[in-house]
């Protein structure tokens, strides 16, 4: 489930030029108020997110840089 959520955010990142500021802000708000607390509440999810971050090859370094301010657990 975590990878599906990360993939959704990656799609937002990849299409941010056509989605518009309001749509992007709503996804970021969802990610910081719903997704991040869910991840922070579970050690296995935090480890999985760390592995995803450290590997960089799955989601890309630029995406992780874009996400970093909203996910300090990274």
C-alpha positions as CSV (number, residue, x, y, z in Angstrom):
1,X,0.0,0.0,0.0
2,X,2.8,2.4,0.8
3,X,4.4,2.0,-2.7
4,X,1.0,2.8,-4.3
5,X,0.8,6.0,-2.3
6,X,4.4,7.0,-3.2
7,X,3.6,6.2,-6.8
8,X,0.6,8.5,-6.6
9,X,2.8,11.3,-5.3
10,X,5.4,10.6,-8.0
11,X,2.7,11.0,-10.6
12,X,1.8,14.3,-9.1
13,X,5.4,15.3,-9.3
14,X,5.8,14.2,-12.9
15,X,2.7,16.1,-14.0
16,X,3.0,19.1,-11.7
17,X,3.3,21.4,-14.8
18,X,-0.2,20.5,-16.0
19,X,-2.0,19.8,-12.6
20,X,-2.0,23.4,-11.4
21,X,-1.0,24.8,-8.0
22,X,-4.3,24.1,-6.2
23,X,-4.3,20.4,-7.1
24,X,-0.7,20.0,-6.1
25,X,-1.3,21.8,-2.8
26,X,-4.2,19.5,-2.1
27,X,-2.0,16.4,-2.7
28,X,0.7,17.8,-0.5
29,X,-1.8,18.6,2.2
30,X,-3.1,15.0,2.0
31,X,0.4,13.6,2.1
32,X,1.4,15.6,5.2
33,X,-1.8,15.2,7.2
34,X,-2.8,11.6,6.3
35,X,0.1,9.8,4.7
36,X,3.0,11.0,6.8
37,X,1.3,10.3,10.2
38,X,0.4,6.8,8.9
39,X,4.0,6.2,8.0
40,X,5.3,7.7,11.2
41,X,3.1,5.4,13.3
42,X,4.6,2.2,12.0
43,X,8.3,1.2,12.2
44,X,8.1,-1.1,9.2
45,X,6.6,1.6,7.1
46,X,9.4,4.0,8.2
47,X,12.0,1.4,7.3
48,X,10.4,0.8,3.9
49,X,10.3,4.5,3.1
50,X,14.0,4.8,4.2
51,X,14.9,1.9,1.9
52,X,13.0,3.6,-0.9
53,X,14.8,6.8,-0.3
54,X,18.2,5.3,0.0
55,X,17.9,3.3,-3.2
56,X,16.9,6.4,-5.2
57,X,16.7,4.3,-8.4
58,X,13.0,3.5,-8.0
59,X,11.6,7.0,-7.7
60,X,14.4,9.2,-8.7
61,X,16.5,11.7,-6.7
62,X,14.7,14.8,-8.0
63,X,11.3,13.4,-6.8
64,X,12.8,12.7,-3.4
65,X,14.2,16.3,-3.2
66,X,10.7,17.6,-4.1
67,X,9.1,15.4,-1.4
68,X,11.7,16.0,1.4
69,X,10.3,19.3,2.8
70,X,7.0,17.5,3.4
71,X,8.4,14.3,4.7
72,X,11.1,15.1,7.2
73,X,11.1,11.4,8.2
74,X,12.9,10.8,4.9
